[in-house]
Amino acid sequence: MAILVQLDDVLHDRRMTLTDLSGKVGITLPNLSILKTGKARGIRFATLEAICDALDCQPGDLLRFQRDGPADEAA
């Protein structure tokens, strides 16, 4: 199972760059980049709230659950 981060899609829809978002939420560009690429192991609710506020979106717009394969579907 995997949680996929769709931050890049939301940024594209809002015509905003990662640098713009970094300035609005006060999170460093490297940390946002780690989140955007899906390499983050976790995210604080306060960070998620700040991103959602800046992008005028819901957490579900940024995160998506995807099953890895048939073995997960049987569970």
DRENDO-1510 file (C-alpha; in Angstrom, 1 decimal, always signed):
<recs>
REC; n; res; u; v; w
REC; 1; MET; +0.0; +0.0; +0.0 .
REC; 2; ALA; +1.2; +3.5; -0.7 .
REC; 3; ILE; +0.2; +7.1; +0.0 .
REC; 4; LEU; +0.8; +9.1; -3.1 .
REC; 5; VAL; +1.5; +12.9; -2.9 .
REC; 6; GLN; -0.2; +14.9; -5.6 .
REC; 7; LEU; +1.3; +18.3; -4.6 .
REC; 8; ASP; +2.8; +18.8; -8.1 .
REC; 9; ASP; -0.6; +18.4; -9.7 .
REC; 10; VAL; -2.3; +20.9; -7.3 .
REC; 11; LEU; +0.6; +23.4; -7.8 .
REC; 12; HIS; +0.2; +23.0; -11.5 .
REC; 13; ASP; -3.6; +23.6; -11.3 .
REC; 14; ARG; -3.0; +26.7; -9.2 .
REC; 15; ARG; -0.3; +27.9; -11.5 .
REC; 16; MET; +2.1; +28.1; -8.5 .
REC; 17; THR; +5.7; +27.1; -8.2 .
REC; 18; LEU; +7.2; +25.2; -5.2 .
REC; 19; THR; +9.2; +28.4; -4.5 .
REC; 20; ASP; +5.9; +30.4; -4.3 .
REC; 21; LEU; +4.4; +27.8; -1.9 .
REC; 22; SER; +7.6; +27.8; +0.2 .
REC; 23; GLY; +7.3; +31.6; +0.7 .
REC; 24; LYS; +3.6; +31.4; +1.6 .
REC; 25; VAL; +3.8; +28.6; +4.1 .
REC; 26; GLY; +7.3; +29.3; +5.6 .
REC; 27; ILE; +8.6; +25.8; +4.8 .
REC; 28; THR; +12.0; +25.4; +3.2 .
REC; 29; LEU; +12.2; +24.5; -0.4 .
REC; 30; PRO; +14.2; +21.3; +0.2 .
REC; 31; ASN; +11.5; +20.0; +2.7 .
REC; 32; LEU; +8.7; +20.8; +0.2 .
REC; 33; SER; +10.7; +19.1; -2.5 .
REC; 34; ILE; +11.0; +15.9; -0.4 .
REC; 35; LEU; +7.2; +16.0; +0.2 .
REC; 36; LYS; +6.5; +16.6; -3.5 .
REC; 37; THR; +8.6; +13.7; -4.7 .
REC; 38; GLY; +6.9; +11.3; -2.3 .
REC; 39; LYS; +10.1; +10.7; -0.3 .
REC; 40; ALA; +8.7; +12.1; +3.0 .
REC; 41; ARG; +8.0; +9.5; +5.7 .
REC; 42; GLY; +5.4; +11.7; +7.4 .
REC; 43; ILE; +3.9; +15.2; +7.6 .
REC; 44; ARG; +2.7; +17.2; +10.6 .
REC; 45; PHE; -0.9; +18.2; +10.6 .
REC; 46; ALA; +0.2; +21.9; +11.1 .
REC; 47; THR; +2.3; +21.6; +7.8 .
REC; 48; LEU; -0.6; +20.0; +6.0 .
REC; 49; GLU; -2.9; +22.7; +7.3 .
REC; 50; ALA; -0.6; +25.5; +6.1 .
REC; 51; ILE; -0.2; +23.9; +2.6 .
REC; 52; CYS; -4.0; +23.4; +2.3 .
REC; 53; ASP; -4.6; +27.0; +3.4 .
REC; 54; ALA; -2.1; +28.4; +0.9 .
REC; 55; LEU; -3.4; +26.3; -2.0 .
REC; 56; ASP; -7.1; +26.6; -1.0 .
REC; 57; CYS; -7.5; +22.8; -1.1 .
REC; 58; GLN; -8.4; +19.8; +1.1 .
REC; 59; PRO; -5.9; +17.2; +2.4 .
REC; 60; GLY; -7.5; +14.7; +0.0 .
REC; 61; ASP; -6.5; +16.9; -2.9 .
REC; 62; LEU; -2.9; +16.4; -1.9 .
REC; 63; LEU; -2.8; +12.8; -0.8 .
REC; 64; ARG; -4.1; +9.6; -2.4 .
REC; 65; PHE; -4.1; +6.0; -1.2 .
REC; 66; GLN; -3.2; +3.3; -3.8 .
REC; 67; ARG; -3.0; -0.4; -3.2 .
REC; 68; ASP; +0.3; -2.0; -4.5 .
REC; 69; GLY; -1.1; -5.1; -6.0 .
REC; 70; PRO; -3.4; -8.2; -5.8 .
REC; 71; ALA; -2.0; -9.4; -2.5 .
REC; 72; ASP; -3.2; -6.2; -0.8 .
REC; 73; GLU; -6.7; -6.5; -2.3 .
REC; 74; ALA; -7.1; -9.9; -0.7 .
REC; 75; ALA; -6.3; -8.6; +2.8 .
</recs>
